[in-house]
Amino acid sequence: MLIHKDKTTISRSENYKQLSLGRDITTKPAQFGLTRIYGIAWSPGKEFLIGTLPDGGFYWATCSPEGEHKFPYCSTTVNYSDYTYIDYTFAKNYLSDWASIDNGVVNLLRQFEIKAKLGEEK
């Protein structure tokens, strides 16, 4: 079994390219090293944010606007491999930790994959 290292970057950047193809996209710097994207109506009424992970990988998330919900949140999808993906949501007040949250989710998926590989070798 292959241990995947970069599938999330490839899938996320490809998703973003498809979403932005032919659209009039504008950007504005946002907090925490992220960039807010305008012109993508993927999640109407939500903020669409992109960023670069510490390893150079591509990151995106949608966040509910402040005041819309009692507990604003952000969501993203990790396309870990051709057969594994996960949507996860976190409280918007943790947005400053977006890179470490994403790293933790990817590492959790890796642990499952490693355990599955070890189980196959027995």
N, C-alpha and C positions, 0 to 999 in steps of 0.2 A: 504494500500500500504506500502510495506517495504522500509525503508530508508537504502540504501546500504552503508556500510562503508569500506569493504575490497575487493570488487570484482576486483578492478584494480590490486591489488597485485597478487591475485591468477591467473588471466588471463595473466598478463605480464610474470610472472615467468614460467607458463606452456608454453607459446609461446616460450620463450627463451630455455627451456629444449628441446622442439621439434626441434627447429632450430639447436641446438648444438649436438643433439643425433648422435653419431657415427662419429663426425668430430674431426679433430685434432685442438683443440682450444688453442690459446696462448693469453696471456693477457699482457698489459703494462699499468702502471698507467698513467692517463691522468689528465688534469687540473680539478679543481673545485670538487674534490672528486669522480670523475668518473674513470672508467677503460675502456680502449680501448680493444676491442675483435678482434682478427685476426682469420680467418678460417671460418667465416660465410659469404657466398656470397648472402645474402638475398637482399641486395641493392648494386650491383656491383659498385665500384668506390666511395662508401661512407664509412665514419667512423661509426663503430658500437660501441656504448658506453653503459655501464651499470652502475648502481649506487644503493645506498640504500637511500630511502627517510627518512626524520627525524623520521617518525613513524615506521621505520623498513621495510617498503614496498619495493618491487623491482621496478626498473625503467630502461627503455632502450630508446635509441633514435638513429636515424641515422642522420649523418651530412654530408653536402657536404664539400669536402676539400677546404681549402683556395686557392684562385686563380682560381678555376674552374668556379665560378659564380661571377658576379659583387657584388651580395649581398648573401654571403653564408648563408645557413639555416640549421635548424635541424627539424626533424619530429618524432613524436611518436604517438601511439594509446592508448587511454584510453578505456579499456573494463570495463565499469562501471557496467554493469549487464548483465544478459542473453539476454536482449532486447535493450540495449543502449551501443553504443560505438561511439567514435569520434576520428578522425585523426586530429591532429593539427600541425601546422608548426610555427616556430618562427625564428627570425633573429639569426644567430650564434653568433653575438656580445653580445647576451643576455644569452649565455650558462652558464655563472656564476650564473644565477638566475634560473637554470633548476628546482630546487625543488619548489621554490615559484610559478613559472609559472604553473607547474603541479598541485600544490595545488589549485591555482586559477581556473584552468579548472575544476577540480573535484568539487570544491565548487559551481561553476556555474551550473554544472549538478545537484548537490544536491538541489539548489534553484528551478530549474525547477521541480524536483520531489516533493519537499515540496509544491510548488504552485499547482501542479496537485492533490496532496493528499487533500489539503485544498478545492480545487474545488469540489472534490468528496464528501466531507462531507457536503456541503451546501444543 
